[in-house]
């Protein structure tokens, strides 16, 4: 990335959107040319504080630094996507993200990992190309809802067995298989993981409001 190609505003600033490896947006702050230079040179994200009119490296007092992975400008070169590994919470409230409701109350927006969204998009494309001669996923879609539902039951049983055997690695592996096949079933029935998350969020909101 060439800083000279970026479009800083009239105050010499450009917004930086910080995202972690999981795709969670952690925070948004501003950078000037010096903050960008320090970020690239030190490997830790540095911003320009408009309120204090000073440079500040995220985590310089709290220790919750942002270790730089990569910086990408947007299509207009007037905003930056900063990929980073957080070394702790990113919000001053102690929450992972400034977009969480966290300690100040309220209900968090139902969040899903962007990777799961990409997986679901892939499953939809496999469903569109379902064939008994295709991939494992395509074959399951071709066999229909009964076959996919049976796989969900089988994988749920494997999760239970792995949990009883106190084998963490096997347990997580079987849980991943269960989630994969559950998403297959959701796609087969024209539903999505996001809708499931929204149902859970609604239940949480109801309990928080005194609902049973």
C-alpha positions in Angstrom: 0.0 0.0 0.0 1.3 3.4 -1.0 0.2 6.1 1.5 0.5 8.7 -1.3 -2.4 7.1 -3.1 -4.7 7.6 0.0 -7.3 10.4 0.2 -7.0 12.1 3.6 -9.7 14.6 4.4 -9.2 18.3 4.9 -7.9 17.8 8.4 -5.3 15.3 7.1 -7.2 12.3 8.5 -8.6 9.0 7.2 -10.9 6.6 9.1 -9.5 3.2 10.1 -11.9 0.3 10.7 -10.3 -2.4 12.8 -11.3 -6.0 12.1 -9.9 -9.2 13.7 -9.2 -12.5 12.0 -12.7 -13.8 12.8 -14.2 -10.8 10.9 -15.5 -9.0 14.0 -15.3 -5.2 13.7 -13.5 -4.1 16.8 -13.4 -0.3 16.6 -13.2 2.7 14.4 -10.7 5.6 14.8 -8.8 8.1 12.8 -5.2 8.1 11.4 -3.1 10.9 10.0 0.0 10.2 7.9 2.3 9.9 11.0 -0.1 7.5 12.7 -0.1 5.4 9.5 3.7 5.5 9.3 4.1 4.4 12.9 1.5 1.6 12.5 3.4 0.2 9.5 6.9 0.6 11.2 6.1 -0.7 14.6 3.5 -3.4 13.7 1.1 -2.0 16.3 -1.9 0.1 15.3 -1.5 3.8 16.1 -4.2 6.5 15.7 -4.7 10.2 15.9 -6.9 11.4 18.8 -9.0 14.3 17.6 -10.0 15.2 21.2 -6.5 15.3 22.5 -4.8 16.3 19.3 -2.2 13.7 19.8 -0.9 10.3 18.5 -1.9 7.3 20.5 -1.0 3.7 20.1 -3.9 1.5 21.0 -3.2 -0.2 24.3 -0.4 2.0 25.3 -1.9 2.4 28.8 -4.3 -0.7 29.0 -2.0 -3.2 27.3 -4.8 -4.1 24.9 -2.7 -3.5 21.8 -3.7 -4.3 18.2 -1.0 -6.3 16.4 -1.1 -5.3 12.7 -1.7 -8.0 10.1 -2.6 -6.0 7.1 -4.0 -2.6 5.9 -6.3 -2.4 2.9 -7.7 0.8 1.5 -11.3 0.8 0.2 -12.1 1.3 -3.5 -12.1 5.1 -3.2 -8.9 5.1 -1.1 -10.6 7.3 1.6 -11.0 4.7 4.3 -8.8 1.9 5.6 -9.6 -1.7 6.7 -7.1 -2.6 9.4 -6.7 -6.3 10.0 -5.2 -6.9 13.4 -4.8 -9.5 16.2 -6.2 -7.9 19.4 -4.2 -8.4 22.6 -7.4 -8.0 24.7 -10.6 -6.1 24.6 -10.7 -3.2 22.1 -13.4 -1.0 23.7 -12.7 1.3 26.7 -15.7 -0.4 28.4 -13.8 -3.7 28.5 -15.8 -5.4 25.7 -14.2 -7.0 22.7 -15.8 -4.6 20.3 -17.0 -1.0 20.5 -20.2 -2.3 18.8 -21.0 -4.7 21.6 -23.6 -3.6 24.2 -21.3 -5.0 26.9 -21.1 -3.5 30.3 -23.3 -0.5 29.6 -26.4 -2.7 29.2 -28.7 -3.3 26.4 -28.9 -6.2 24.0 -26.1 -6.9 21.6 -26.9 -7.1 17.9 -27.0 -10.8 16.9 -23.5 -11.5 15.6 -22.4 -14.3 13.4 -18.8 -15.0 12.2 -18.5 -13.8 8.6 -16.8 -17.1 7.8 -20.0 -18.9 8.6 -21.8 -16.7 6.2 -19.3 -17.6 3.5 -19.7 -21.3 4.3 -23.4 -20.9 4.0 -23.1 -19.2 0.6 -20.9 -22.1 -0.5 -23.5 -24.6 0.6 -26.2 -22.7 -1.3 -24.1 -23.0 -4.5 -23.6 -26.7 -3.8 -27.4 -27.1 -3.4 -27.9 -25.4 -6.8 -25.6 -27.9 -8.4 -26.9 -30.9 -6.4 -26.1 -34.2 -8.1 -25.7 -37.9 -7.0 -22.5 -37.9 -8.9 -21.2 -34.7 -7.3 -19.3 -33.9 -4.1 -20.3 -35.2 -0.7 -22.3 -32.1 -0.1 -24.0 -32.1 -3.5 -24.9 -35.8 -3.0 -26.6 -35.0 0.4 -28.6 -32.2 -1.2 -29.6 -34.5 -4.0 -30.8 -37.2 -1.5 -33.0 -34.6 0.1 -34.2 -33.6 3.6 -34.6 -37.1 5.1 -31.0 -38.0 4.4 -29.6 -34.7 5.6 -31.8 -34.9 8.8 -30.5 -38.4 9.5 -26.9 -37.1 9.3 -27.7 -34.4 11.8 -29.0 -37.0 14.2 -25.9 -39.2 13.6 -23.6 -36.2 14.2 -25.5 -35.2 17.4 -24.9 -38.7 18.7 -21.2 -38.5 18.0 -21.1 -35.2 19.9 -22.7 -36.7 22.9 -20.3 -39.7 22.9 -17.2 -37.4 22.5 -18.4 -35.3 25.4 -18.9 -38.3 27.6 -15.4 -39.6 26.7 -13.9 -36.3 27.9 -11.9 -36.0 24.6 -11.8 -32.2 23.9 -10.3 -32.6 20.4 -12.8 -35.2 19.4 -15.6 -33.2 21.0 -14.8 -30.0 19.0 -14.4 -32.0 15.8 -17.8 -33.7 16.2 -19.4 -30.4 17.2 -18.0 -28.9 13.9 -19.4 -31.8 12.0 -22.8 -31.3 13.7 -22.8 -27.5 12.9 -21.9 -28.2 9.3 -24.7 -30.7 8.8 -27.2 -28.5 10.7 -26.3 -25.7 8.3 -26.9 -28.1 5.4 -30.3 -28.9 6.8 -31.1 -25.2 7.2 -30.1 -24.4 3.6 -32.1 -27.4 2.4 -35.2 -25.9 4.1 -34.6 -22.4 2.9 -33.4 -21.1 6.3 -30.1 -19.7 7.6 -27.9 -19.6 10.6 -28.6 -15.9 11.0 -32.3 -16.6 11.4 -31.4 -19.1 14.2 -29.2 -16.5 15.9 -32.1 -13.9 15.6 -34.4 -16.4 17.4 -31.9 -16.8 20.2 -31.4 -13.1 20.4 -35.2 -12.6 20.7 -35.4 -15.1 23.5 -32.5 -13.4 25.3 -34.3 -10.0 24.9 -37.5 -11.5 26.2 -35.8 -12.8 29.4 -34.0 -9.5 29.9 -37.4 -7.8 29.8 -38.8 -10.0 32.4 -40.4 -12.6 30.1 -40.3 -16.2 31.2 
